[in-house]
Amino acid sequence: MKSLKLLHMLFDDVKRQMPEHKLSLDRDFKTIERRYRNEGFSFLAKTLPSFGDAVFASLELGFFDCPTGFSRKGALPRFLGGLLEVIFDRRTGLLKHDKDTANLLAEIRQITFMFRKALAHQSDERKLDERAKATFTACDWDINDIPDDPTLRSISRALFHPSSEQDLEWLEPRNGPGGVSEGYRSNRKYSGILGSLDTDIASKYGWTFIECQSYFDPVPSDKSERVAILHSVPKNSTSRRTITIEPAVNMFCQQAWNGLLRKRISSDPFLSRSITLDDQKPSQEMALLSSFTRSCATVDLSAASDRLSLDLVKMVFQHDTVLLDGLLLHRTPYVSSGNVTLILRKYAGMGNATTFPIQSIVFAFLSVKAILKSWSKTPSRRNCRRALRLVRVYGDDIILPTYAYSALCQELSDHGLKVNSKKSYYNSGFRESCGLDAYDGVEITPTYVRSDLDTPTDQSHFASLASTSNQLWMRGYYKASDYLRELVEEALGQLPLVLRNSPGIGWYSRTDSFEPHRWNKTLHRWEQKTACISTRKQVDKVDGFPALLKFFCEPMSPQRMLESSVMRFRNRIRKRWMPA
């Protein structure tokens, strides 16, 4: 019942901020209590978010479309009716234009979406895992041959200059943070990489550190024997996200091409204005502005990477043979799921390090084509650059002028992609992109609780609750924040005030102050003793040529990292002295 009590505290905070809606909010919470007793945590994590989705979908429609499972009075549901009748007409359901709409929507979004990103219970994990993998396979089967598109090829040639052999000097192979299909530990990967990396590939890229192949793991007789493993990771209570666990040597080389793509984008004076792969803030700022001006639409795709066909990638980068050859050489064409091995028609799964930059570039070029189509302009270099200035892309989050929205939807459909209409906005004052929600120039992003408070998973659960408590405090939800603070300190002990950029776990203040506990005479700094997340280590020794390879790839690694490696997803919380 802790989750329900937290929601009760949130209602008290909302009533304090909106005293005129006190009576209706009391009735609304009684509805939540009754349905929580009957439906359990599922009501908070699934039903309430679906109600919130219906509210914001109705903003696009211009009238309220009441979801199933909620009784109505007139055109609006009884639940949250006191807030909704300020936004929509009670009798007709038509959208009003009230000056306080943004604040009301912020409260509705916080109430309905608070537990939206809570992870599913273990009893549902298997079912969600099977559904995610089935969707991955179904999307691949649905991919059809992409017809040749001379306009898209012209746009790519105008905006993406071909790579040269000199660009290969930028290739910096390295290990990625994830696992590999062979199951190697972090340091053990280097032995596997040296045993499987072809000498001709290494010499082509100028990687001269490979000399003694016979010392390491045997090389597969055929590159096609390298198979990725399909896996799913938690996303929220209703779905899981699929990733592919790549072979060690493929991952090693994919990271090199990922680095090259990112450098090509960041150094290009035109692409860098529209694609920023290491920072979501430009997209968030553009979405916030567009919610006020209505000048741009935010577009989200369904299963973007799973529907990005190999033929489309080949078409876009056909003129850049150096880049395309490198991408295809280290792409894993086979994915294993259980006893079934799938030959991919898509470019790659999300485990491929190059998927994210490649899809960002492809979607940006399709957006440029949609804009040129709206302008009735030819894809000259000048026109392409003018259109690219109006586009902002981060993965599958696309922002482009509103007048080109319909054209983009058609282009995406023609190239085998699918727009997620439930998360794409162009008609109303609501915009959503890269985790930011905005209405009429006001940010209304909710604060999420990412687990059921009655079933904590591990110690890192309390670090997440501390962060949530701080976010609620900064937004004025003081009762909800204090309740989470009590739960955290009950488990971890009393915690101090910390700065907002502190690595330790503690509490924020509006003046961004901190509690110093001692002065470190050696390091000449104030320190405080507080809880912090620490990693667990495992024995993972590496020496000889593999250790030398790790030095080349991670020159700043301390000596002790050759003896052990970090255990992923095994964090713990300890109290220690931290810089204040």
ABEGO torsion letter per residue (X at the ends): XAAAAAAAAAAAAAAAABAAAAAAAAAAAAAAAAAAAAAEAAAAAAAAAAAAAAAAAAAAAGBBBBBBGBBBBEABBABGAAAAAAABBAAAGBBBBBAAAAAAAAAAAAAAAAAAABBBBAAAAAAAAAAAAAAAAAAAAABBBBBBBAAAAAAAAAABBBBBAAAAAABBBBBBABBBAAGBBAAAAAAAAAAABBAAAAAAAGBAABABAAABBBBBABAAABBBBBBBBBABAABBBBBBBBBAAAAAAAAAAAAAAAAAAAABAAAAAABBAABAAAAAAAAAAAAAAGABBBBBBBGAAAABBAAAAAAAAAABAAAAAAAAAABBABBBBEABBBBBABABBAABAAAAAAAAAAAAAAAAAAAAAAAGBBBBAAAAAAAAAABBBBEABBBBBAAAAAAAAAAAAAAGBBBBAAABBAABABBBBGGBBBBGGBBABBBBBABBAABBABAAAAAAAAAAAAAAAAAGBAAAAAAAAAAAAAAAEBBBBBBAABABBBBBBAAGBBBBABBBAAAGBBBBBBBBBBBBBBBBBBBEAAAAAAAAABAABBAAAAABBBBBGABBBBBBBBBX
